[in-house]
Amino acid sequence: MPSYATALEQLVKARGDIFALRHLLCRIGFSSNLHHASRTDDRLLYPRIRPYISIVSSRKHVPDAKAILLSEKLGSGIRGIEKALTAGVREAVGKGVEATVALDHYHRHENCQPRLVDVMITANEAQRSFLELNSKGGFGREQLVHSCVVWAHCDMALFQMPRCTKIKPRLARELRQYSEEAQQKQAITEEGKDSISDMVLWVLVMGGIAAAFTEHRHWFQTRLRRRIKSDARLKSGMWAEFKWHVSKFLW
């Protein structure tokens, strides 16, 4: 929350006068709506304030060399199976990558990093796109990607909610449920098998973190241990190899 306060202060200084109050109230209401929807799994109530313009296209973030390399890596696992995804999922992931890269650049304080307020607006738009996806409609690869990547990224990786919201226990329960359903319905097929396998590995890591103080902890630990032992690509047991596989999914 201190980061949000800093971003809102930047927004007020940038707008000034009565426009500052108008934009400030809109942003506070919108941010509160996003936090509530993430915590309760409810639908968003507030409409978009204005059409979204990419932080890169608008030149509010000019990526340096490190940012360009990071943007090429993040989401690359999703791009390996994008033919099976809807435009909504691809768009949400793209916005998530932009927000994550901009946030990383801001925290590095190097080469004209973007303003925090612009990063916050981009992050809010990415989160809105994630939350607007229909996670209840059917099952298959689309559903697997949505449940495993979108929820984990939206509620933990980029938008870390306060502990009092109890999002992590809910997230652990949902990730376990979707993972079990995916296994039962054999959502992992030969096409894009490696990318899906890496994604499931990433999900087990994120789910294990979320389940740290829940009854699901042992389940995630056991599944992660089995997957590492059974995956020939991870036989070396090197951390660098493991990190390479899981870091392609918005982490």
KASULLIN-V152637 format. One record per residue. RES is the residue in three letters. PHI is phi in degrees with one decimal (none if undefined). NEAR is the number of other ideal C-beta (glycine too) atoms within 10 Angstrom. Layout:
RES_PHI_NEAR ; RES_PHI_NEAR
//
This chain:
MET_none_9 ; PRO_-56.4_6 ; SER_-65.0_14 ; TYR_-64.0_17 ; ALA_-62.5_9 ; THR_-63.4_14 ; ALA_-64.3_21 ; LEU_-66.4_19 ; GLU_-63.4_13 ; GLN_-62.6_15 ; LEU_-64.4_21 ; VAL_-63.1_17 ; LYS_-64.6_10 ; ALA_-72.0_13 ; ARG_-84.3_15 ; GLY_76.2_8 ; ASP_54.1_8 ; ILE_-69.0_8 ; PHE_-64.8_11 ; ALA_-62.4_15 ; LEU_-63.8_11 ; ARG_-61.9_11 ; HIS_-70.2_17 ; LEU_-62.9_15 ; LEU_-64.2_10 ; CYS_-62.1_14 ; ARG_-67.7_20 ; ILE_-63.2_13 ; GLY_-62.9_13 ; PHE_-66.2_20 ; SER_-63.9_20 ; SER_-63.6_12 ; ASN_-63.6_18 ; LEU_-63.5_21 ; HIS_-63.1_18 ; HIS_-64.8_13 ; ALA_-63.4_19 ; SER_-67.5_22 ; ARG_-72.5_16 ; THR_-103.2_11 ; ASP_64.0_13 ; ASP_-92.5_11 ; ARG_-76.1_9 ; LEU_-70.0_16 ; LEU_-103.0_11 ; TYR_-88.1_14 ; PRO_-75.9_6 ; ARG_-62.5_10 ; ILE_-72.9_13 ; ARG_-158.6_6 ; PRO_-57.3_5 ; TYR_-79.7_17 ; ILE_-120.9_12 ; SER_-52.6_14 ; ILE_-65.7_24 ; VAL_-82.0_17 ; SER_-62.4_9 ; SER_-81.9_11 ; ARG_66.8_9 ; LYS_-79.8_17 ; HIS_-136.2_25 ; VAL_-104.3_13 ; PRO_-60.9_18 ; ASP_-89.2_15 ; ALA_-60.4_9 ; LYS_-65.5_14 ; ALA_-66.5_21 ; ILE_-64.4_11 ; LEU_-63.0_12 ; LEU_-66.3_17 ; SER_-66.4_20 ; GLU_-72.5_12 ; LYS_-82.9_15 ; LEU_-64.3_21 ; GLY_78.5_23 ; SER_-65.1_15 ; GLY_-66.1_27 ; ILE_-67.9_23 ; ARG_-63.2_16 ; GLY_-70.1_17 ; ILE_-128.6_21 ; GLU_-65.6_16 ; LYS_-64.0_9 ; ALA_-92.5_16 ; LEU_-106.1_18 ; THR_-80.1_14 ; ALA_-62.3_8 ; GLY_-63.2_15 ; VAL_-67.6_20 ; ARG_-61.9_14 ; GLU_-65.8_16 ; ALA_-63.8_27 ; VAL_-64.0_26 ; GLY_-59.7_17 ; LYS_-67.8_22 ; GLY_-63.6_29 ; VAL_-64.3_21 ; GLU_-58.2_24 ; ALA_-65.6_25 ; THR_-66.0_23 ; VAL_-65.1_27 ; ALA_-64.5_27 ; LEU_-65.6_20 ; ASP_-62.7_16 ; HIS_-63.3_23 ; TYR_-61.8_18 ; HIS_-72.8_12 ; ARG_-77.9_12 ; HIS_54.4_8 ; GLU_-128.1_12 ; ASN_49.6_12 ; CYS_55.6_9 ; GLN_-63.0_19 ; PRO_-68.0_21 ; ARG_-71.6_18 ; LEU_-62.5_20 ; VAL_-63.2_22 ; ASP_-70.8_19 ; VAL_-64.9_26 ; MET_-62.9_23 ; ILE_-63.1_23 ; THR_-65.2_27 ; ALA_-64.2_25 ; ASN_-62.5_22 ; GLU_-66.9_22 ; ALA_-63.3_26 ; GLN_-64.6_26 ; ARG_-59.6_20 ; SER_-62.3_20 ; PHE_-64.5_26 ; LEU_-70.7_21 ; GLU_-79.0_13 ; LEU_-67.9_20 ; ASN_-84.3_11 ; SER_-92.7_15 ; LYS_-108.4_9 ; GLY_-92.3_10 ; GLY_78.0_7 ; PHE_-147.5_15 ; GLY_154.6_13 ; ARG_-65.7_18 ; GLU_-57.1_20 ; GLN_-66.7_19 ; LEU_-60.9_23 ; VAL_-63.1_26 ; HIS_-60.9_22 ; SER_-65.4_22 ; CYS_-81.8_24 ; VAL_-93.9_25 ; VAL_-63.6_21 ; TRP_-64.4_26 ; ALA_-62.5_24 ; HIS_-68.7_25 ; CYS_-65.4_26 ; ASP_-98.8_25 ; MET_-128.1_18 ; ALA_-69.2_17 ; LEU_-108.4_17 ; PHE_-113.2_19 ; GLN_-77.0_10 ; MET_-82.7_17 ; PRO_-59.1_10 ; ARG_-60.2_9 ; CYS_-64.8_7 ; THR_-74.7_15 ; LYS_56.4_12 ; ILE_-72.8_23 ; LYS_-61.2_21 ; PRO_-60.3_16 ; ARG_-65.0_18 ; LEU_-62.5_24 ; ALA_-60.4_24 ; ARG_-64.1_16 ; GLU_-68.3_19 ; LEU_-64.5_23 ; ARG_-64.5_21 ; GLN_-60.4_12 ; TYR_-67.0_21 ; SER_-64.9_21 ; GLU_-66.5_12 ; GLU_-65.8_14 ; ALA_-62.5_22 ; GLN_-68.4_12 ; GLN_-66.2_9 ; LYS_-94.3_12 ; GLN_53.1_7 ; ALA_-72.4_19 ; ILE_-88.1_16 ; THR_-110.0_12 ; GLU_-66.5_6 ; GLU_-68.3_12 ; GLY_68.8_17 ; LYS_-60.4_12 ; ASP_-63.4_13 ; SER_-65.1_21 ; ILE_-63.8_23 ; SER_-62.5_17 ; ASP_-63.8_22 ; MET_-64.6_25 ; VAL_-64.1_21 ; LEU_-60.3_22 ; TRP_-62.1_23 ; VAL_-62.5_26 ; LEU_-64.5_26 ; VAL_-66.6_19 ; MET_-64.1_26 ; GLY_-64.4_30 ; GLY_-63.7_18 ; ILE_-65.8_16 ; ALA_-64.1_26 ; ALA_-92.7_23 ; ALA_-52.3_12 ; PHE_-121.2_11 ; THR_-128.3_18 ; GLU_-71.3_11 ; HIS_-88.8_20 ; ARG_-57.2_16 ; HIS_-62.1_10 ; TRP_-60.7_18 ; PHE_-67.0_24 ; GLN_-61.9_14 ; THR_-64.6_11 ; ARG_-64.5_20 ; LEU_-65.6_17 ; ARG_-63.0_11 ; ARG_-64.2_11 ; ARG_-66.2_14 ; ILE_-63.9_15 ; LYS_-69.5_10 ; SER_-88.7_10 ; ASP_-89.2_15 ; ALA_-62.4_5 ; ARG_-72.4_14 ; LEU_-112.1_15 ; LYS_-62.8_11 ; SER_-66.3_9 ; GLY_72.5_9 ; MET_-83.3_10 ; TRP_-62.2_8 ; ALA_-60.5_7 ; GLU_-66.2_12 ; PHE_-61.8_17 ; LYS_-63.0_11 ; TRP_-62.1_13 ; HIS_-72.2_20 ; VAL_-89.3_17 ; SER_-82.7_16 ; LYS_-89.8_19 ; PHE_-120.4_27 ; LEU_58.9_22 ; TRP_-106.7_18
//
